[in-house]
Each structure stands twice: as C-alpha cells, then as structure tokens.
Amino acid sequence: MPAILLDKAFNPWDEVQRFQQQHLQSGHYGATASFVGTMRDFNIDESVTHMTLEHYPEMTQHFLDTLCTQSCEKFDLDDCLVIHRYGDIYPGEPIVLTVAWSIHRAQAFDACRYLMEELKSHAPFWKKEVTERGERWVHDELRSSE
C-alpha cells in the first residue's frame, strides 16, 4: 500500500498496471476502482496557466502512508495506491491517482472516493495558481466546485 510523491508528470494507467504486476496476486481481487485528478486550465472563471503544489515532504508522506493503511483496513482492501504530484503542474497533467483493489466493487468504489475526499480535505499541500493577472494562493473560498 504505497503512497508516492512525484515532482514530474506520470502516466496513471502505466502506474496501475505496474503496481498490479508487482504487488497483487492475479485472480485474488475482483474489483479495481480508480480516480485520476487532472490539472484544469481554469478556476473561478479565470484562465490558469499552471499551478505549484508545495508540501513538507516528511509530513505529506506520513499523511499519505497513514491514509493508505487506514483505507485498506476500513474497506477490507487487497491494496491501494496513491500517487500525488507536487511542484509545477500544467493543464492536462495528472495531479493525483487513487486506486483501490478489493474482492467486491462496493468496497473498491467506496475506498477510492474516501481516499480522494481525505486528500482534498486534509492532505498537507499548498496550492498556488498562476493566472494572466498573476499568482494567487488557493484557499477553500477560492476553489470552484470540485
């Protein structure tokens, strides 16, 4: 149940396949649910050229690892995977990947949604957007409906 922080673009589908081949027993799980969050080129009716996600590495890694462990226990998962970007991110690039593997689909879907909700509301990342008018730190009141 790894959590991975990356400072460069990644292919979510390659990561899912690689993880399954390296860490999961074929035929043991019956469901795989995944979510990919991708950088948009707008927020709050304004164009965004790119954003920067900042974090404290040890704090963020600990949070993600704990979240994965708790999710596996809470939803009786075979395993889960979280990959999250940091640094400069451009429109169209994946920001986050969450994947849950379980015997049945309900646990996989529920776990995948739980992982994303916990990441969005509690993960220690700080988001700065760059627009045509300059840079702005994004706080809850500046987030569009996600």
C-alpha positions in Angstrom: 0.0 0.0 0.0 2.4 2.6 -1.1 1.9 6.3 -1.4 4.1 8.0 -3.9 5.0 11.7 -4.2 6.3 12.8 -7.6 7.7 16.0 -8.9 7.2 15.1 -12.6 4.4 14.0 -14.9 3.3 10.4 -14.8 1.0 8.1 -16.8 -1.7 6.8 -14.4 -2.6 3.8 -16.4 1.0 2.6 -16.6 1.3 3.1 -12.8 -1.8 0.9 -12.2 -0.6 -1.8 -14.5 2.9 -1.8 -13.0 1.6 -1.9 -9.4 -0.8 -4.8 -10.2 2.0 -6.8 -11.8 4.5 -6.1 -8.9 2.2 -6.2 -5.8 -1.0 -8.1 -6.4 -1.9 -11.7 -6.9 -3.7 -12.2 -10.1 -7.2 -13.6 -9.5 -7.3 -12.6 -5.9 -9.2 -9.3 -6.3 -12.4 -8.9 -8.2 -12.6 -5.1 -8.4 -10.3 -2.2 -9.2 -11.6 1.3 -8.8 -9.5 4.3 -9.8 -9.7 8.1 -9.9 -7.4 10.5 -11.8 -7.4 14.2 -11.0 -6.1 16.3 -13.8 -5.0 19.9 -13.9 -7.6 22.2 -15.4 -6.8 25.4 -17.4 -9.4 27.5 -15.4 -10.6 28.1 -11.9 -13.3 30.5 -10.8 -14.0 31.7 -14.4 -10.3 32.7 -14.9 -7.6 31.0 -17.1 -4.9 29.3 -15.2 -1.6 28.8 -17.0 -0.1 26.4 -14.3 0.0 25.8 -10.6 2.5 24.9 -8.0 1.8 22.5 -5.2 4.1 22.8 -2.2 4.4 20.4 0.7 6.6 19.4 3.6 7.9 16.0 2.4 8.0 14.1 5.6 4.7 15.4 6.8 3.0 14.7 3.5 4.5 11.2 3.1 3.4 10.3 6.6 -0.2 11.5 5.9 -0.4 9.6 2.6 1.1 6.4 4.1 -1.3 6.5 7.1 -4.3 7.2 4.8 -3.4 4.1 2.7 -3.1 1.9 5.7 -6.3 3.1 7.3 -8.2 2.8 3.9 -7.0 -0.8 3.5 -8.3 -1.7 7.0 -11.5 0.3 6.8 -12.6 -1.1 3.5 -11.0 -4.5 3.6 -8.9 -3.9 0.5 -6.4 -6.2 -1.0 -4.4 -3.0 -1.5 -4.5 0.6 -2.6 -2.2 3.1 -4.3 -2.0 6.9 -4.1 0.3 8.9 -6.3 0.3 12.7 -5.9 2.2 15.3 -7.7 4.0 18.3 -6.3 5.9 21.2 -7.9 4.9 22.9 -11.1 1.9 21.3 -12.8 0.4 22.2 -16.2 -3.1 21.9 -17.7 -3.8 18.3 -18.8 -1.3 16.7 -16.5 -2.4 14.3 -13.8 -2.2 15.6 -10.3 -3.4 12.6 -8.3 -4.1 8.9 -8.8 -6.0 6.8 -6.3 -6.7 3.1 -6.8 -8.4 0.5 -4.6 -8.4 -3.2 -5.2 -10.8 -5.4 -3.3 -12.8 -8.6 -3.6 -16.1 -6.7 -4.4 -16.8 -3.5 -6.3 -18.6 -1.7 -3.4 -15.5 -1.6 -1.2 -13.3 -0.5 -4.1 -15.6 2.3 -5.1 -16.2 3.4 -1.5 -12.4 3.3 -0.8 -11.5 5.2 -3.9 -13.9 8.0 -3.1 -12.8 8.1 0.6 -9.2 8.4 -0.5 -10.0 11.4 -2.7 -12.2 13.1 -0.1 -9.5 12.7 2.6 -6.8 14.0 0.2 -8.9 17.1 -0.8 -9.8 18.0 2.7 -6.8 17.0 4.9 -3.6 16.4 2.8 -0.9 18.9 3.7 -0.5 20.6 0.2 -0.5 24.3 -0.6 -1.7 25.3 -4.0 -0.6 28.4 -5.9 -2.2 29.2 -9.3 -0.7 31.3 -12.0 -3.2 33.4 -14.0 -2.9 36.2 -16.5 -3.2 38.6 -13.6 -0.5 37.0 -11.5 -0.1 34.4 -8.8 -2.6 33.5 -6.1 -2.7 31.1 -3.2 -5.8 29.0 -3.4 -7.9 28.7 -0.2 -11.2 26.9 0.3 -13.2 30.0 -0.6 -11.3 30.3 -4.0 -11.9 26.7 -5.1 -14.6 26.1 -7.7 -16.9 23.2 -7.2 -14.7 20.1 -7.4 
